[in-house]
Amino acid sequence: MIQARLLSKYARTIRLSGLLILAFLLCVQRAGAEQPTFSEVSNLAHKSLLLDITRIDNKIFAVGSRGHVLRSYDCGKAWEQIIVPTRLTLNSVFFVDDRNGWIVGHDSLILKSVDGGQQWQLVHEDSEAEQPLFDIIFISANKGFAIGAYGALLVSDDGGQSWQSRTLYGEDDFHLYSITRLHGGELIVSGEAGSVYLSVNNGDSWEKIRTPYQGSYFGHMQVANERLLVFGMRGHIYSSTDLGYSWEKIESWSDYALSAGLELTDKSVLLSGDAGVLLGSNDRGRSFSARAGSKRNHRSAMMECVDGSVLAVGEAGVEKLR
């Protein structure tokens, strides 16, 4: 079984006839310039490929293929589609507050909303770069970072209206998959080839952190505001309590790739990814055990509703985990 992190969050671990096919995804990306201007309208969008999900107050947003942007006010019982000015694959959605949000996707595309996700404006696109963006974060109303394939790092200092290409670390050109801000204000980026990068000065400079594994890390998270977890290929999980300067291997009891992590309000932790694998921890990420899942689909992101239920998104659209 060939597993590789390819050029979208879709390519994280979704198998196409048992293989991840780089050529297929490159064709999808390059065809973006020929796609219609607006997202494809579909009553079944919530059952199609979705790659990220987030919650702002009682509103849930999910994004994915064909420019699909979905919104729910009732924890996924009903979804409405928001039409956006693209039909490219959308990989990640982030809100810095209840008004200002961003979405990233193929062709280095960035969409911005200033009205809580009701309308979205195209603020950046570069089809010539052939660098899909996988994740985005804003650390203030003005300063944001978008990361993606081949070491792509875009930085904005004006609230996402303009973006400048920067170098994360030396000549590294590894695919970068996830960026988050830790409780202490540090920024963490994880990616392929065991890459983890740390910034303690709001992204002005980055340090490369040595890790025990040289495969891809598809995600990371901070648990209980103290324990950093990185996870990825073949079920690898590592834990650090000192910002990545030392690591402990955590058994996952699975060879399936992990790409989604979530800390719940009850302080338990869930990890999920390929083939419906679902792991749970009741000791704040010190150990994990298998949890029963209803489907064997790939999951790329999870979120908790205000009522404590959990939704996941992936190759089969929206799935309720509990």
N, C-alpha and C positions, 0 to 999 in steps of 0.2 A: 504494500500500500504506500503510494507516494504521498507525502504530506508536505506542503510548502505554503508559505505565506505569500500570496500574490497581490495583485494591484487593486484591492478594494477590501473593505471589511467583509464583503461577500466572499472574497477569496480566502478569508481567514482559514476556514477549514471545511467549507462545503464541498462535498464530493460530487463530481460529475462522472457518473458511471464508474465510480470507485477511484477516479483520478482528479486531481486539480490541474486544469489545463491552462497554462500561461497564455498560449496563443489565443485561446477563446476570449479571455478577458481583455487582452490587448485589442482584439478586434472590436469588442464592445465599446472600449474606451475611444478608439479612433473613429468609430461610427458616430460618436456624440455630436460632431459638427453637422451631421446630416439629419439629426433628430429634429422633430417638430419643436417649436418654440416653447410650448407649454406642456405641463405634465399630462400624462395619459389619464383620462377619466375612467374609473372602474368602480363598480359597486362591490367588487371582490378584492379591492386593494388591501384590505386587512387580512386577507388570506394569501397574499403574494409575498415575495421576498422583501422583508423588512430588516434593517440593519442596526437601528438604534432606537431607543425609547427613553423618554425623560418626563418628569412631572414638575409642573409649576403650580403651586397651590392645588386646586382641584382639577387642573387641566393636564391631560396627558398628550404628548406628541410622539409620533412614530414616523420614521422616514425610511425610504428604501428605493427599490428599482423603479424605473420609468418616471422619475421625478415625484414619486408618491410622498405626500405629506399628509398625515392623518391626525385628527384631534378627537379626544373623547372627554366628556365631562362626568362619566359614570363608571370609571375603572374598566373601560373596554367593553361594556355591554353594547354600546352603540358608537359608531365611528362616523365622522364626516371628513370628506376629503377637502383639503385646501389646495387650490390650483396655484402653482408657482411657475416662474418663467424658465423652466427647463424640463427636459425629459431624460436627463442623465441620471445615473445611479447616485443616490444620496447616501452617505456613509455615517454621518454623525450630526446630532443636534444638541445645542447647548444654549441655555438661558443664563445670563448674569443677574437678571432680576425679573420681575413679572412683566416687563415691557420689552426688553431688549434681548433678542435671540439671534443665533447664527446656525446655519447648516452648511456642511461641506460635502463635496462629492468629486466625481470624475472631472477631468479637464481642469483641475485646480479651481473648481467652482466654489464660490462662497456666496450664500444668500444671507440677507439681514432683514430682521423684523424689528420695528420700533413700536408696535401696537399689540404686543403680547401674542404674536403668532397668527394674527388674522390675515395679514398681508406680508409678502416677502419680496424683496428687491434684490436683483443681481448686482453685487458690488465688485466681484472679481471672477475672471475666467481666463484661462490660458491653455488652449487646446494644443498649441505647439510644444509646450513643455512635456506633455505626456506623463504628468505626475498627478495621479489621483490623490486627493487629500482624505485622510482617514479619521482625523480627530481635530477638535478645536476647543480652546478655552479662553476666557477673558478673566483677568485677575483684577480688573477695575472696569469702570465704564468705558475707558479709552484704550487700555492696553490688552491686546489679544495675541494668541499664537495659534497657527494652524500647521499641522504636520502631515506627512504623507510619504509616498514612494520615493525611493532613491535619495533619502535624506532631506526631503523637502521640508523647509521651515519658512513660513511666512509670518511676518510680524506687523501688527498695526498699532499705531499710537494715537489714532484719531477716531476711535470707536468703530473701526471696521470699514470706514469709507475708502481707505487706501491701504495697500499691503506692499511690503518690501521683502524680497528674498534674502535670507540670512543663512550662514553656515552654523550648524549646531556644534560640531566638534571636528576640528582638523579636516581631513580628507574623507571621513566616513560618509558613505552613501547608502547605508543600510535603510531598508524600509522602516519607517517609524509609525507605530500603530496606536499608541495611547499616551495622552498627556493629562496630568492632574496636578492640583495644588494640595500640598500636605497641610496638616493642622498648623505647623510652625511657619507656614508661608513659603516653604521650598517648592520648587517645581520639579516634577519627575516625568521623564519620557522613557518609554520602553519600546523595543523593536526587535528586529531579526538579529541573528548571530550573537545572541546573549547580550544585546546592547541595552544598557540602562544609563541614563544621563541625569545629572542633578544640577540644579541652579539654586543658589542661595541668595541671589541678588536680582530677583524678578526677571530672569531670563537675559540679563546683560552678558553673562558668560556661563559656560556649562562645563561640568566635570564628568568624565566618563567613569562609571562605577564598575569595578570588576565583579563578575558573577560566576557561580560554579558551572553554569550550563551554557553551551555555545549554540543552542538551537534558538528558535524564535520565541520571544515573549509576546503574546497577543494582548495581554492586559496586565494591570496592576491596580492595587487599591491599598488604602491605609485603614486598618481596623482599629477601632476604639481609640483613634487619634494617636496611636503609638506604633503598632506593628505594620510594617510594609510587607505586602505579599506581591510577588510577581508570579505569573503563571502562563503556560503556553503549550508548546508542542509536546505530544506524547504524555500528557498529564503531569508535566513537571510543575511543581510548586516550591517556591523558596520564600523564606521568611527572614526579615531583618528588623531589629529594634534599634539600630544605630545608623539609619539613613543609608543602608547598603554597604557599609564597610565590613560587615561580617554577615554570613548567611547560614541558615539552617534549612536542610531539606525536609519538606513535609510530604509524607506519603499520601498519594491520591488514590491508590489501589485501582488505577485505570491507566490505560495507554492512549485514551482519547484526548485530543487536543482541547484545551480550556481557553475560552475567549471572553467569558462574561463573569463579573463578580459583583456581589451586592451585600452590603451590611444592612440588616433589618433593624427596626426600632427596638426589638427585644434583644439586640446585640448579637444575635446569631448571624452566621455568614453563609452565603450560598455561592458556589462556583458552578458554571455550566459551560457547554461547548458542543463538541461533535457528538453525533449519534445519540443525542438525548441525555448524555451523561449529566448527572446532577449530584453535587457533593455538598454536604452541610457540615458546619462546625458550630458547636455550642460552647467552645472555650476560647472564643475571640481569635480564631485562626491558628491555634496551636496544633490542632489535628482536625482531620476531615474523615467523614464516612459517607458511603453511598446513600442517596435518597431515591425513593421511587419516583420515576417520571412517567407521564402519560404518553409521551411520544418519543420516537427515536430520531427526531429531526435535529439539525444543527441549530443552536441558539447563539445569537451574537450579542445580546444585551438583555438586562433585566431591570425592573423597577418595582418599588413598593407603592401601593395605593394608600390613600388616607385611611382606609378601613383595614389595613394590614394584609390585604390580599396581594399576590405577586403576579406580575405579568412578565412574559418573556417574548422576544421577537427573534425571528430567524427565517429559515428557508420556507417555512409553512405559514408565515405571517405571525399573528398574535396568538399566544398560548397562555392560558391561566395555569400557574403552577400550584397555587393554593388559594 
